Amino acid sequence: MEALLLGIYSFFVWLIFIKLKWLPWNITSQVIVVIIPVVALTAMVLTLNVVAPTSGNLRVYKYTIPIVSQVKGRVLEVPVEEGNRLVHKGDVLFRVDPTPYHLDVSNLEAQLALAEGGQRETQESLAGAAAKVAEARATIAQAAARLAEVDARLGLARKRVEQHRELVASGAGNRFDLEQAEATVAELTGQRESVLGTEAQARAAEAQAQASVAQIRQKLGTKVDGTYAQVAQIRAQLDNARWLLEQTTTVSPCECHVINLQLREGAFVAGVPLNPVMTLVEADGQIVAFYAQNELTRVQAGDEAEFALDTYPGRIVKGKVDSIVWAIGQGSLPPSGTIPLSTLATQPPGQFAVKFDLAPRDKDVFLAAGAVGQAAIYTQYGVMLHVVRKVILRVGSYLNYLILKLH
């Protein structure tokens, strides 16, 4: 762009001073002609670096996801291919032989059914023991009521015996009536002993039933979320076995490309988290460019941006500023007991990263991980000069067609 402007300027100088001779071509005019483009271009470039800063350190970053097997076993199928083929979220990456995990699930399902059946029987036994406790308590209540009735009648009978004795002693009473009253007292006393025996038996039955209830409850164990511990434990083991069975089929967690595919059918995976079998690279990349700190004084989120990637000679990709990462490694100190070195304060100033979002029209542009290029940001200031930066960026993009190699 500078060369084009100098060419236009030179044309007008030739036209005015040489061709038309409107002005004299002497030492003074020659010095002025030389100074004007130098000052103008210097001022323009310095202004452009503020209102439309550019960076030659643009990178495309993509997150990678190491894929490991959650289970161990023999690999039956690897339906994906390494390369640029896009793997969609949910697509099968590989399958492990599920036979042992099916057996574990079936075994635990049988154990759960047996435990639930035993639990129901134990609960029925608990209900029977509780019913016996209630029955014994009812018998005790009946015995208590019967005992109260017999005690009342016995007290009355004893008074009558005393009355008949007094009458017999005074000669006014009948000896037969006295003997009959004494017989009644003896009969009631026997009934009272019988009721006491029944009450004692009922209390013994209650104690035995309560002991059975305690024993059965101890056998059932405590509850976890409303389920007895033994059944809850087997259900948890069954859920884990079913989850492991599901993990025999590993699916893609994202829209990605497969690289570093080392897995083949027939291989054995150990289910170790530190042993990845392939790596996924996300399809959508993150464009980041690095700028000197004083170049970002007027840059704001949402400013228009353009990129000239080396992988796309002659093409301009558009976007917007997402954010500025106002932090670099030189601005942090790791926690330690060591006193920071004084040389840290004399290090040269670093560059801050600027993250970009692609424009809707370029959302489908393939961005290769690690691609480099140039980036230009167009701030809200000096809009008239933005066209100069755009021309410079486009000229640089077309220069990417040149491959300067001698072999």
VOPAGU-2260 file (C-alpha; in pm, 1 decimal, decimal comma):
REM VOPAGU-2260
SITE   aa  ch    i         X         Y         Z
SITE  MET   A    0       0,0       0,0       0,0
SITE  GLU   A    1     284,1     234,1      81,8
SITE  ALA   A    2     442,2     161,7    -257,2
SITE  LEU   A    3     112,3     236,2    -431,5
SITE  LEU   A    4      78,5     567,3    -251,9
SITE  LEU   A    5     438,8     653,7    -332,8
SITE  GLY   A    6     376,9     566,4    -698,5
SITE  ILE   A    7      70,1     794,6    -712,4
SITE  TYR   A    8     263,2    1069,9    -535,7
SITE  SER   A    9     554,9    1031,3    -776,6
SITE  PHE   A   10     318,1    1056,9   -1073,0
SITE  PHE   A   11     180,3    1388,3    -953,2
SITE  VAL   A   12     532,0    1518,2    -879,4
SITE  TRP   A   13     640,1    1427,3   -1232,3
SITE  LEU   A   14     324,6    1582,5   -1376,3
SITE  ILE   A   15     353,4    1910,9   -1184,6
SITE  PHE   A   16     730,6    1966,9   -1186,1
SITE  ILE   A   17     853,8    1787,3   -1497,0
SITE  LYS   A   18     571,7    1750,6   -1746,2
SITE  LEU   A   19     363,5    2066,1   -1697,7
SITE  LYS   A   20     635,7    2264,0   -1515,7
SITE  TRP   A   21     383,4    2443,6   -1299,6
SITE  LEU   A   22     647,6    2477,2   -1024,8
SITE  PRO   A   23    1023,3    2514,1   -1052,7
SITE  TRP   A   24    1230,6    2197,4    -998,1
SITE  ASN   A   25    1514,6    2322,8    -775,3
SITE  ILE   A   26    1687,9    2222,0    -452,0
SITE  THR   A   27    1415,0    2368,3    -232,1
SITE  SER   A   28    1130,9    2197,0    -416,4
SITE  GLN   A   29    1325,1    1870,7    -427,9
SITE  VAL   A   30    1377,4    1872,4     -47,4
SITE  ILE   A   31    1010,5    1951,3       9,5
SITE  VAL   A   32     904,4    1675,9    -232,1
SITE  VAL   A   33    1113,4    1422,5     -38,4
SITE  ILE   A   34    1006,0    1538,4     310,5
SITE  ILE   A   35     629,8    1538,4     240,3
SITE  PRO   A   36     589,4    1160,7     170,6
SITE  VAL   A   37     823,9    1067,7     452,8
SITE  VAL   A   38     629,2    1271,7     708,9
SITE  ALA   A   39     289,9    1174,4     566,3
SITE  LEU   A   40     363,7     801,3     553,0
SITE  THR   A   41     516,8     808,2     900,7
SITE  ALA   A   42     214,2     984,6    1045,5
SITE  MET   A   43     -23,5     749,7     863,4
SITE  VAL   A   44     153,7     434,7     980,9
SITE  LEU   A   45     174,9     555,5    1341,8
SITE  THR   A   46    -193,2     645,1    1337,8
SITE  LEU   A   47    -287,1     311,9    1177,8
SITE  ASN   A   48    -105,8     123,6    1454,9
SITE  VAL   A   49    -345,5     283,5    1703,3
SITE  VAL   A   50    -680,2     295,9    1520,8
SITE  ALA   A   51    -630,4     -24,8    1317,8
SITE  PRO   A   52    -362,5    -234,5    1490,0
SITE  THR   A   53    -233,4    -541,9    1314,7
SITE  SER   A   54     -58,2    -856,8    1434,0
SITE  GLY   A   55     158,6   -1098,7    1242,8
SITE  ASN   A   56     133,1   -1350,7    1525,0
SITE  LEU   A   57    -209,3   -1505,3    1466,5
SITE  ARG   A   58    -272,7   -1865,5    1569,1
SITE  VAL   A   59    -564,1   -2105,6    1541,5
SITE  TYR   A   60    -605,2   -2308,8    1859,6
SITE  LYS   A   61    -825,2   -2613,9    1903,7
SITE  TYR   A   62    -898,3   -2811,5    2216,0
SITE  THR   A   63    -806,5   -3178,4    2209,6
SITE  ILE   A   64    -981,0   -3459,3    2397,2
SITE  PRO   A   65    -778,9   -3773,2    2478,4
SITE  ILE   A   66   -1010,5   -4074,9    2457,6
SITE  VAL   A   67    -957,6   -4357,7    2704,9
SITE  SER   A   68   -1163,5   -4668,4    2768,2
SITE  GLN   A   69   -1363,0   -4678,9    3090,9
SITE  VAL   A   70   -1360,5   -5059,5    3081,7
SITE  LYS   A   71   -1111,1   -5328,8    2993,2
SITE  GLY   A   72   -1160,0   -5594,2    2729,3
SITE  ARG   A   73   -1108,7   -5697,3    2370,3
SITE  VAL   A   74   -1193,3   -5437,3    2103,7
SITE  LEU   A   75   -1458,1   -5565,0    1862,0
SITE  GLU   A   76   -1504,9   -5263,5    1634,3
SITE  VAL   A   77   -1339,1   -4930,4    1547,9
SITE  PRO   A   78   -1576,6   -4765,5    1296,0
SITE  VAL   A   79   -1397,8   -4427,0    1275,9
SITE  GLU   A   80   -1112,9   -4319,8    1051,0
SITE  GLU   A   81    -823,8   -4089,1    1115,2
SITE  GLY   A   82    -807,7   -3769,7     913,1
SITE  ASN   A   83   -1038,4   -3487,3     809,4
SITE  ARG   A   84   -1356,0   -3694,2     828,3
SITE  LEU   A   85   -1588,7   -3520,1    1075,9
SITE  VAL   A   86   -1710,3   -3730,9    1365,2
SITE  HIS   A   87   -2042,9   -3611,3    1501,1
SITE  LYS   A   88   -2139,6   -3602,3    1864,9
SITE  GLY   A   89   -2276,1   -3943,6    1965,1
SITE  ASP   A   90   -2103,1   -4136,8    1685,8
SITE  VAL   A   91   -1947,1   -4467,4    1794,4
SITE  LEU   A   92   -1568,4   -4450,6    1832,6
SITE  PHE   A   93   -1506,5   -4812,5    1932,8
SITE  ARG   A   94   -1676,1   -5108,8    2101,7
SITE  VAL   A   95   -1537,3   -5347,7    2363,1
SITE  ASP   A   96   -1660,9   -5706,8    2408,0
SITE  PRO   A   97   -1962,8   -5666,3    2641,0
SITE  THR   A   98   -1999,5   -6038,1    2733,0
SITE  PRO   A   99   -1844,3   -6027,9    3083,6
SITE  TYR   A  100   -2037,6   -5713,1    3166,7
SITE  HIS   A  101   -2364,2   -5872,9    3052,0
SITE  LEU   A  102   -2287,6   -6163,5    3286,7
SITE  ASP   A  103   -2221,9   -5925,5    3576,6
SITE  VAL   A  104   -2554,2   -5751,0    3515,3
SITE  SER   A  105   -2744,3   -6081,9    3498,5
SITE  ASN   A  106   -2575,7   -6206,6    3816,7
SITE  LEU   A  107   -2660,3   -5890,9    4010,1
SITE  GLU   A  108   -3018,1   -5889,8    3878,2
SITE  ALA   A  109   -3058,4   -6243,2    4017,1
SITE  GLN   A  110   -2905,5   -6138,1    4349,1
SITE  LEU   A  111   -3137,9   -5839,8    4365,0
SITE  ALA   A  112   -3444,7   -6054,2    4297,2
SITE  LEU   A  113   -3334,5   -6301,5    4568,1
SITE  ALA   A  114   -3264,7   -6021,8    4815,9
SITE  GLU   A  115   -3598,4   -5855,1    4747,4
SITE  GLY   A  116   -3779,3   -6189,7    4789,7
SITE  GLY   A  117   -3597,5   -6255,4    5117,2
SITE  GLN   A  118   -3675,8   -5903,5    5227,5
SITE  ARG   A  119   -4047,3   -5954,8    5160,2
SITE  GLU   A  120   -4043,3   -6279,1    5359,8
SITE  THR   A  121   -3861,9   -6110,3    5644,1
SITE  GLN   A  122   -4108,7   -5822,0    5635,2
SITE  GLU   A  123   -4394,8   -6071,3    5652,9
SITE  SER   A  124   -4224,7   -6235,0    5952,8
SITE  LEU   A  125   -4189,9   -5892,3    6106,0
SITE  ALA   A  126   -4559,9   -5828,1    6052,1
SITE  GLY   A  127   -4642,1   -6166,2    6214,8
SITE  ALA   A  128   -4420,0   -6091,1    6513,1
SITE  ALA   A  129   -4576,3   -5747,1    6549,2
SITE  ALA   A  130   -4921,1   -5909,5    6538,2
SITE  LYS   A  131   -4817,2   -6146,4    6817,6
SITE  VAL   A  132   -4704,0   -5850,6    7024,6
SITE  ALA   A  133   -5041,2   -5685,7    6969,6
SITE  GLU   A  134   -5221,8   -6011,4    7055,1
SITE  ALA   A  135   -5020,7   -6054,8    7376,3
SITE  ARG   A  136   -5092,6   -5697,8    7479,2
SITE  ALA   A  137   -5463,2   -5750,5    7414,8
SITE  THR   A  138   -5452,5   -6064,0    7632,7
SITE  ILE   A  139   -5273,5   -5867,6    7904,2
SITE  ALA   A  140   -5540,1   -5599,1    7886,5
SITE  GLN   A  141   -5817,7   -5858,4    7909,8
SITE  ALA   A  142   -5642,2   -6027,1    8203,5
SITE  ALA   A  143   -5607,9   -5693,1    8378,2
SITE  ALA   A  144   -5978,4   -5621,7    8332,1
SITE  ARG   A  145   -6069,8   -5974,3    8448,5
SITE  LEU   A  146   -5839,1   -5937,0    8750,3
SITE  ALA   A  147   -6005,3   -5611,6    8849,7
SITE  GLU   A  148   -6346,8   -5777,5    8825,8
SITE  VAL   A  149   -6237,1   -6081,9    9034,0
SITE  ASP   A  150   -6070,8   -5856,8    9295,9
SITE  ALA   A  151   -6393,4   -5660,6    9334,3
SITE  ARG   A  152   -6604,1   -5976,0    9376,6
SITE  LEU   A  153   -6342,3   -6127,7    9607,7
SITE  GLY   A  154   -6346,2   -5822,0    9831,8
SITE  LEU   A  155   -6725,9   -5839,5    9858,5
SITE  ALA   A  156   -6716,3   -6212,5    9930,9
SITE  ARG   A  157   -6467,8   -6166,3   10211,5
SITE  LYS   A  158   -6689,2   -5903,7   10374,5
SITE  ARG   A  159   -6981,5   -6143,7   10361,9
SITE  VAL   A  160   -6769,2   -6414,7   10528,2
SITE  GLU   A  161   -6686,6   -6176,0   10810,5
SITE  GLN   A  162   -7054,1   -6081,3   10846,5
SITE  HIS   A  163   -7166,4   -6445,6   10856,5
SITE  ARG   A  164   -6901,3   -6526,4   11115,0
SITE  GLU   A  165   -7025,1   -6250,7   11342,4
SITE  LEU   A  166   -7383,1   -6372,2   11303,5
SITE  VAL   A  167   -7285,8   -6732,6   11373,9
SITE  ALA   A  168   -7085,7   -6628,5   11681,1
SITE  SER   A  169   -7387,6   -6438,1   11820,4
SITE  GLY   A  170   -7621,7   -6728,9   11745,6
SITE  ALA   A  171   -7822,9   -6524,9   11502,1
SITE  GLY   A  172   -7666,1   -6665,5   11185,8
SITE  ASN   A  173   -7678,0   -6989,6   10988,2
SITE  ARG   A  174   -7366,8   -7205,7   10973,1
SITE  PHE   A  175   -7451,9   -7312,5   10618,1
SITE  ASP   A  176   -7450,5   -6956,9   10492,4
SITE  LEU   A  177   -7102,4   -6905,3   10639,9
SITE  GLU   A  178   -6965,7   -7214,6   10470,6
SITE  GLN   A  179   -7123,8   -7110,9   10142,6
SITE  ALA   A  180   -6960,9   -6763,8   10167,0
SITE  GLU   A  181   -6623,0   -6920,4   10245,5
SITE  ALA   A  182   -6660,0   -7147,1    9941,2
SITE  THR   A  183   -6729,4   -6843,3    9724,3
SITE  VAL   A  184   -6410,6   -6673,3    9855,6
SITE  ALA   A  185   -6207,8   -6985,8    9778,2
SITE  GLU   A  186   -6355,1   -7005,1    9427,6
SITE  LEU   A  187   -6279,7   -6638,3    9354,8
SITE  THR   A  188   -5928,6   -6676,3    9491,6
SITE  GLY   A  189   -5871,4   -6960,7    9248,6
SITE  GLN   A  190   -6007,2   -6753,0    8963,2
SITE  ARG   A  191   -5770,6   -6472,2    9062,3
SITE  GLU   A  192   -5469,3   -6704,3    9053,8
SITE  SER   A  193   -5579,5   -6830,9    8713,8
SITE  VAL   A  194   -5608,0   -6475,0    8578,0
SITE  LEU   A  195   -5263,2   -6390,8    8715,5
SITE  GLY   A  196   -5123,9   -6698,3    8541,3
SITE  THR   A  197   -5284,7   -6598,4    8213,7
SITE  GLU   A  198   -5141,5   -6244,7    8248,2
SITE  ALA   A  199   -4796,0   -6382,4    8321,4
SITE  GLN   A  200   -4812,9   -6606,2    8013,5
SITE  ALA   A  201   -4928,2   -6310,9    7801,4
SITE  ARG   A  202   -4641,2   -6094,6    7926,0
SITE  ALA   A  203   -4393,4   -6371,0    7849,5
SITE  ALA   A  204   -4542,0   -6405,4    7499,0
SITE  GLU   A  205   -4514,6   -6025,6    7453,1
SITE  ALA   A  206   -4149,6   -6027,7    7556,0
SITE  GLN   A  207   -4077,3   -6315,5    7318,4
SITE  ALA   A  208   -4261,5   -6143,5    7032,0
SITE  GLN   A  209   -4076,9   -5816,2    7096,8
SITE  ALA   A  210   -3746,2   -6003,9    7091,1
SITE  SER   A  211   -3846,1   -6155,6    6755,0
SITE  VAL   A  212   -3934,9   -5809,4    6620,9
SITE  ALA   A  213   -3596,5   -5670,9    6729,3
SITE  GLN   A  214   -3415,5   -5968,5    6577,2
SITE  ILE   A  215   -3600,0   -5936,7    6245,7
SITE  ARG   A  216   -3539,4   -5561,4    6229,1
SITE  GLN   A  217   -3171,3   -5619,3    6294,8
SITE  LYS   A  218   -3169,3   -5872,8    6013,6
SITE  LEU   A  219   -3337,1   -5627,0    5776,9
SITE  GLY   A  220   -3083,1   -5363,0    5870,8
SITE  THR   A  221   -3106,8   -4987,0    5835,1
SITE  LYS   A  222   -3272,0   -4805,5    5545,7
SITE  VAL   A  223   -3105,0   -4592,1    5280,0
SITE  ASP   A  224   -3346,5   -4352,9    5106,4
SITE  GLY   A  225   -3638,8   -4574,6    5210,2
SITE  THR   A  226   -3470,3   -4900,6    5097,4
SITE  TYR   A  227   -3307,5   -5153,0    5326,0
SITE  ALA   A  228   -2927,0   -5144,2    5317,8
SITE  GLN   A  229   -2874,1   -5491,5    5173,2
SITE  VAL   A  230   -3109,2   -5432,1    4880,2
SITE  ALA   A  231   -2973,8   -5078,2    4832,2
SITE  GLN   A  232   -2618,5   -5213,6    4814,9
SITE  ILE   A  233   -2706,4   -5470,7    4549,5
SITE  ARG   A  234   -2899,5   -5208,3    4349,8
SITE  ALA   A  235   -2596,4   -4977,1    4360,0
SITE  GLN   A  236   -2375,1   -5260,5    4237,0
SITE  LEU   A  237   -2628,4   -5336,5    3961,9
SITE  ASP   A  238   -2638,1   -4970,1    3854,5
SITE  ASN   A  239   -2257,8   -4968,2    3837,6
SITE  ALA   A  240   -2257,7   -5291,2    3634,9
SITE  ARG   A  241   -2511,7   -5146,7    3391,6
SITE  TRP   A  242   -2303,4   -4829,7    3359,7
SITE  LEU   A  243   -1993,2   -5035,7    3284,5
SITE  LEU   A  244   -2193,8   -5228,3    3024,5
SITE  GLU   A  245   -2287,5   -4897,8    2858,5
SITE  GLN   A  246   -1920,7   -4793,2    2860,6
SITE  THR   A  247   -1829,7   -5088,3    2638,7
SITE  THR   A  248   -1948,2   -4859,7    2357,7
SITE  THR   A  249   -1749,6   -4534,5    2354,5
SITE  VAL   A  250   -1908,9   -4245,1    2164,1
SITE  SER   A  251   -1779,6   -3906,9    2055,0
SITE  PRO   A  252   -1847,1   -3623,8    2303,5
SITE  CYS   A  253   -1825,6   -3349,0    2039,7
SITE  GLU   A  254   -1809,3   -3251,6    1674,1
SITE  CYS   A  255   -1448,4   -3351,6    1621,3
SITE  HIS   A  256   -1180,6   -3496,1    1397,8
SITE  VAL   A  257    -992,3   -3811,8    1493,8
SITE  ILE   A  258    -613,1   -3800,0    1508,2
SITE  ASN   A  259    -350,5   -4025,9    1662,9
SITE  LEU   A  260    -574,2   -4328,8    1612,9
SITE  GLN   A  261    -372,9   -4620,1    1752,0
SITE  LEU   A  262    -660,7   -4856,6    1827,1
SITE  ARG   A  263    -738,8   -5153,9    1603,6
SITE  GLU   A  264    -989,5   -5437,6    1613,3
SITE  GLY   A  265    -865,7   -5722,0    1830,6
SITE  ALA   A  266    -657,3   -5496,3    2052,6
SITE  PHE   A  267    -698,8   -5511,0    2429,2
SITE  VAL   A  268    -779,4   -5198,1    2628,7
SITE  ALA   A  269    -697,2   -5192,7    2998,1
SITE  GLY   A  270    -938,9   -4922,7    3113,6
SITE  VAL   A  271    -654,7   -4708,9    3253,4
SITE  PRO   A  272    -721,9   -4329,9    3244,7
SITE  LEU   A  273    -357,2   -4259,5    3154,8
SITE  ASN   A  274    -366,0   -4475,2    2841,4
SITE  PRO   A  275    -548,2   -4284,2    2562,9
SITE  VAL   A  276    -626,7   -4486,4    2250,9
SITE  MET   A  277    -702,8   -4189,5    2023,8
SITE  THR   A  278    -728,9   -3811,5    2032,0
SITE  LEU   A  279   -1017,1   -3593,0    1916,9
SITE  VAL   A  280    -965,1   -3240,9    1790,1
SITE  GLU   A  281   -1269,6   -3014,6    1805,1
SITE  ALA   A  282   -1407,8   -2898,6    1471,7
SITE  ASP   A  283   -1450,9   -2535,4    1580,3
SITE  GLY   A  284   -1126,2   -2353,1    1645,3
SITE  GLN   A  285   -1037,9   -2045,5    1845,0
SITE  ILE   A  286    -858,5   -1761,7    1663,6
SITE  VAL   A  287    -612,2   -1577,7    1885,7
SITE  ALA   A  288    -371,2   -1300,7    1792,1
SITE  PHE   A  289    -103,0   -1139,3    2007,0
SITE  TYR   A  290     -58,4    -762,2    2022,6
SITE  ALA   A  291     180,5    -527,1    2195,2
SITE  GLN   A  292      25,5    -377,5    2503,2
SITE  ASN   A  293      10,8     -18,4    2374,6
SITE  GLU   A  294    -164,5    -132,4    2053,9
SITE  LEU   A  295    -477,4    -225,1    2249,7
SITE  THR   A  296    -552,3     113,6    2404,8
SITE  ARG   A  297    -854,9     172,3    2178,0
SITE  VAL   A  298    -959,3    -186,7    2108,9
SITE  GLN   A  299   -1297,5    -292,9    2248,7
SITE  ALA   A  300   -1504,0    -609,0    2240,7
SITE  GLY   A  301   -1720,5    -615,3    1928,4
SITE  ASP   A  302   -1473,9    -428,1    1705,4
SITE  GLU   A  303   -1454,5    -554,8    1346,6
SITE  ALA   A  304   -1157,4    -774,6    1260,3
SITE  GLU   A  305   -1012,5    -941,4     951,6
SITE  PHE   A  306    -770,0   -1231,1     915,1
SITE  ALA   A  307    -534,9   -1337,9     638,1
SITE  LEU   A  308    -449,0   -1702,3     702,2
SITE  ASP   A  309    -151,6   -1861,8     532,3
SITE  THR   A  310    -369,0   -2165,6     459,4
SITE  TYR   A  311    -606,0   -1949,4     249,0
SITE  PRO   A  312    -393,2   -1727,0      18,2
SITE  GLY   A  313    -590,9   -1438,7    -129,1
SITE  ARG   A  314    -887,4   -1487,8     107,1
SITE  ILE   A  315    -992,1   -1260,4     391,1
SITE  VAL   A  316   -1180,7   -1411,7     685,5
SITE  LYS   A  317   -1394,7   -1172,1     884,5
SITE  GLY   A  318   -1473,0   -1170,6    1254,3
SITE  LYS   A  319   -1515,2    -960,6    1565,8
SITE  VAL   A  320   -1318,5    -908,2    1883,9
SITE  ASP   A  321   -1451,1   -1137,6    2154,5
SITE  SER   A  322   -1228,1   -1029,5    2441,1
SITE  ILE   A  323    -878,6    -929,3    2541,5
SITE  VAL   A  324    -696,8   -1161,4    2778,6
SITE  TRP   A  325    -549,2    -905,6    3016,8
SITE  ALA   A  326    -297,0   -1144,3    3167,0
SITE  ILE   A  327      30,9   -1306,6    3068,0
SITE  GLY   A  328     265,2   -1547,9    3237,4
SITE  GLN   A  329     509,7   -1269,5    3322,6
SITE  GLY   A  330     238,9   -1112,9    3537,7
SITE  SER   A  331     207,3   -1403,2    3781,3
SITE  LEU   A  332     433,6   -1558,7    4041,9
SITE  PRO   A  333     394,5   -1922,4    4143,5
SITE  PRO   A  334     348,3   -1973,8    4518,5
SITE  SER   A  335     677,3   -2074,5    4678,1
SITE  GLY   A  336     906,2   -1985,9    4961,3
SITE  THR   A  337    1163,3   -1837,5    4725,1
SITE  ILE   A  338    1208,0   -1462,2    4706,4
SITE  PRO   A  339    1130,6   -1341,0    4348,4
SITE  LEU   A  340    1438,8   -1256,8    4141,8
SITE  SER   A  341    1494,8    -890,6    4072,4
SITE  THR   A  342    1540,3    -968,4    3701,4
SITE  LEU   A  343    1165,5   -1032,3    3675,2
SITE  ALA   A  344    1103,0    -659,4    3701,4
SITE  THR   A  345    1340,6    -585,7    3412,6
SITE  GLN   A  346    1193,1    -830,3    3163,7
SITE  PRO   A  347    1066,8    -671,8    2840,2
SITE  PRO   A  348     690,6    -613,7    2824,7
SITE  GLY   A  349     498,6    -907,5    2681,7
SITE  GLN   A  350     207,2    -922,6    2443,9
SITE  PHE   A  351    -157,5    -973,0    2531,2
SITE  ALA   A  352    -378,2   -1222,8    2352,5
SITE  VAL   A  353    -696,5   -1111,7    2175,9
SITE  LYS   A  354    -967,9   -1371,8    2114,1
SITE  PHE   A  355   -1191,3   -1341,0    1808,2
SITE  ASP   A  356   -1528,4   -1473,9    1695,2
SITE  LEU   A  357   -1584,9   -1557,6    1329,4
SITE  ALA   A  358   -1847,6   -1365,6    1136,4
SITE  PRO   A  359   -2161,0   -1563,2    1039,5
SITE  ARG   A  360   -2055,8   -1573,2     673,6
SITE  ASP   A  361   -1729,7   -1753,5     763,6
SITE  LYS   A  362   -1862,8   -1992,3    1028,0
SITE  ASP   A  363   -1811,6   -2286,4     793,5
SITE  VAL   A  364   -1450,9   -2203,1     707,7
SITE  PHE   A  365   -1224,2   -2490,9     802,5
SITE  LEU   A  366    -962,3   -2373,8    1048,2
SITE  ALA   A  367    -660,5   -2599,4    1074,4
SITE  ALA   A  368    -521,4   -2633,9    1424,2
SITE  GLY   A  369    -194,2   -2443,0    1442,5
SITE  ALA   A  370    -263,7   -2230,8    1133,0
SITE  VAL   A  371     -90,4   -1890,1    1135,9
SITE  GLY   A  372    -149,2   -1560,6     964,5
SITE  GLN   A  373    -214,1   -1191,1    1015,0
SITE  ALA   A  374    -495,8   -1017,1    1198,6
SITE  ALA   A  375    -619,9    -658,9    1180,7
SITE  ILE   A  376    -860,2    -489,2    1421,2
SITE  TYR   A  377   -1066,0    -189,7    1311,1
SITE  THR   A  378   -1151,4      25,7    1610,2
SITE  GLN   A  379   -1419,2     292,6    1625,7
SITE  TYR   A  380   -1156,4     561,7    1565,9
SITE  GLY   A  381    -993,2     680,8    1242,4
SITE  VAL   A  382   -1248,6     506,7    1022,9
SITE  MET   A  383   -1121,5     690,3     715,7
SITE  LEU   A  384    -782,0     518,8     750,6
SITE  HIS   A  385    -925,7     168,0     783,5
SITE  VAL   A  386    -930,3     128,1     405,3
SITE  VAL   A  387    -551,8     161,7     403,4
SITE  ARG   A  388    -516,1    -124,0     655,0
SITE  LYS   A  389    -760,4    -336,7     456,2
SITE  VAL   A  390    -563,7    -287,3     135,4
SITE  ILE   A  391    -236,2    -372,7     312,9
SITE  LEU   A  392    -390,3    -687,7     461,5
SITE  ARG   A  393    -525,9    -800,9     124,5
SITE  VAL   A  394    -194,7    -741,9     -49,1
SITE  GLY   A  395     -25,5    -952,9     219,8
SITE  SER   A  396    -286,1   -1223,1     172,6
SITE  TYR   A  397    -214,3   -1245,7    -200,6
SITE  LEU   A  398     157,9   -1260,6    -127,7
SITE  ASN   A  399      87,9   -1589,2      48,4
SITE  TYR   A  400      65,1   -1743,4    -298,1
SITE  LEU   A  401     442,9   -1695,7    -326,8
SITE  ILE   A  402     639,1   -1995,8    -202,8
SITE  LEU   A  403     996,4   -1877,8    -167,7
SITE  LYS   A  404    1178,8   -2208,3    -191,8
SITE  LEU   A  405    1466,3   -2295,9    -424,8
SITE  HIS   A  406    1395,2   -2667,8    -433,6
